[in-house]
Amino acid sequence: MSQIHPQIQAILDRARQRAADNNLPYAGALTPPEAQQVLLGMPEAKLVDVRTQAEWQFVGTVPNAVQLEWKRFPGMTPNPEFIGQLQSVADPDATLLFMCRSGARSHDAATAAAAEGYAESYNVLEGFEGDKDGSQHRGSVNGWQGHRLPWVQS
């Protein structure tokens, strides 16, 4: 593993402190801008998008994200193959940043990954779309989209 840049180390330290402060069962919790900085500063880190195929197709995706459904559309049933799929794309020593729509499914995915020995599992707070605005729409208040970070739509 290469040396971590001090700025990236500081971000990871803040994420770990959030985890400690909130008694989270994984390494840390990152804001979307922090997650983007980690991805830019640690090319070996992986963003794992745990939303559904429908969300990837109709809402959008982050370029180069690993796409693994935590729950499956349309019934939102748990994906029993999630850990096996994760093991096929990342070693247990990998730095993994889990993201969903708003941060709830990614919390569960990061928890499951940490329980399987992925010690550097982080949840991306706010998720891809973030909170709803006054008109009950997502994507502008916060989250990956709201922070205007790179994403594409098919």
C-alpha positions in Angstrom: 0.0 0.0 0.0 1.3 3.4 -0.9 1.9 6.3 1.4 -1.4 8.3 2.1 -1.2 12.0 1.4 -1.6 14.1 4.6 -4.7 15.8 3.3 -6.4 12.4 2.6 -5.2 11.1 5.9 -6.9 14.1 7.6 -10.1 13.3 5.8 -10.0 9.7 6.8 -9.2 10.7 10.4 -12.3 13.0 10.5 -14.4 10.1 9.1 -13.1 7.7 11.8 -13.9 10.3 14.4 -17.5 10.5 13.2 -17.7 6.7 13.4 -16.3 6.8 17.0 -18.7 9.7 18.0 -21.7 7.8 16.6 -20.6 4.3 17.6 -20.6 3.1 14.0 -19.5 -0.5 13.3 -17.3 0.4 10.4 -14.2 2.5 9.8 -15.8 5.9 9.2 -18.4 8.2 7.6 -17.5 10.6 4.8 -19.4 13.5 3.3 -19.7 13.4 -0.5 -17.0 16.0 -1.1 -14.7 14.1 1.3 -15.4 10.8 -0.5 -14.5 12.5 -3.8 -11.2 13.7 -2.4 -10.4 10.2 -1.1 -11.2 8.7 -4.5 -8.9 11.3 -6.2 -6.1 11.0 -3.7 -6.2 7.2 -3.3 -6.7 5.7 -6.8 -6.8 2.2 -5.2 -10.0 3.1 -3.2 -13.3 2.0 -4.6 -16.7 3.6 -4.5 -19.3 0.9 -4.1 -22.7 2.0 -5.3 -25.2 -0.2 -3.5 -28.4 1.2 -5.1 -30.6 -0.8 -7.5 -30.1 -1.4 -11.2 -33.2 0.8 -11.7 -31.6 3.6 -9.8 -28.3 3.3 -11.8 -30.3 3.3 -15.1 -32.8 6.0 -14.4 -31.2 8.3 -11.9 -27.5 8.2 -12.7 -24.2 6.9 -11.6 -20.7 8.0 -10.5 -18.1 7.1 -13.2 -16.0 4.1 -12.3 -18.1 3.1 -9.3 -18.5 -0.6 -8.6 -22.2 -1.4 -8.8 -23.4 -4.0 -6.4 -27.1 -4.1 -5.3 -27.6 -4.3 -1.6 -31.4 -4.8 -2.1 -33.0 -5.8 -5.4 -35.7 -3.9 -7.3 -38.7 -4.1 -7.4 -39.3 -5.8 -4.1 -36.3 -4.3 -2.3 -35.4 -7.7 -1.1 -31.9 -8.3 0.3 -29.3 -9.5 -2.2 -28.1 -12.8 -0.8 -25.0 -12.7 -3.0 -23.8 -9.3 -1.9 -20.8 -10.4 0.1 -19.7 -12.9 -2.5 -20.0 -10.2 -5.2 -18.0 -7.8 -3.0 -15.3 -10.4 -2.5 -15.0 -10.8 -6.3 -14.2 -7.1 -6.8 -12.3 -6.2 -3.6 -9.8 -7.7 -1.2 -10.4 -7.3 2.5 -7.6 -4.8 2.8 -9.2 -2.5 0.2 -10.5 1.0 1.1 -14.2 0.9 0.3 -16.6 3.8 0.2 -20.3 2.6 0.2 -23.0 4.9 -1.3 -26.7 4.6 -1.8 -29.5 7.1 -2.4 -29.4 8.8 1.0 -27.0 6.9 3.2 -29.2 4.2 4.8 -28.5 1.2 2.6 -24.9 2.1 2.4 -24.7 2.2 6.2 -26.0 -1.4 6.2 -23.6 -2.5 3.4 -20.6 -0.9 5.2 -21.7 -2.7 8.4 -21.9 -6.1 6.6 -18.6 -5.5 4.9 -16.9 -4.6 8.1 -18.3 -7.7 9.8 -16.7 -9.8 6.9 -13.3 -8.3 7.6 -13.2 -5.3 5.4 -11.7 -3.0 8.0 -11.5 0.1 5.7 -15.3 0.3 5.0 -16.8 3.8 5.0 -20.3 5.1 4.5 -20.9 8.1 2.2 -23.3 10.3 4.2 -26.2 11.9 2.3 -25.8 9.3 -0.5 -26.1 10.0 -4.3 -29.4 12.0 -4.2 -29.4 13.4 -0.7 -32.4 14.8 1.2 -35.6 16.0 -0.4 -36.1 19.7 -1.0 -39.3 21.7 -0.3 -40.9 20.3 -3.4 -40.1 16.7 -2.3 -37.4 16.3 -4.9 -33.9 14.9 -4.3 -30.6 15.8 -5.9 -30.3 19.5 -5.0 -30.1 19.9 -1.3 -27.1 17.7 -0.5 -25.7 14.3 -1.5 -23.4 13.6 -4.4 -25.6 15.3 -6.9 -26.3 18.3 -4.6 -22.6 18.9 -4.2 -22.2 18.9 -8.0 -19.7 16.1 -8.0 -19.1 14.1 -11.2 -21.9 11.8 -12.3 -23.6 10.7 -15.5 -27.0 9.7 -16.6 -27.8 7.1 -19.2 
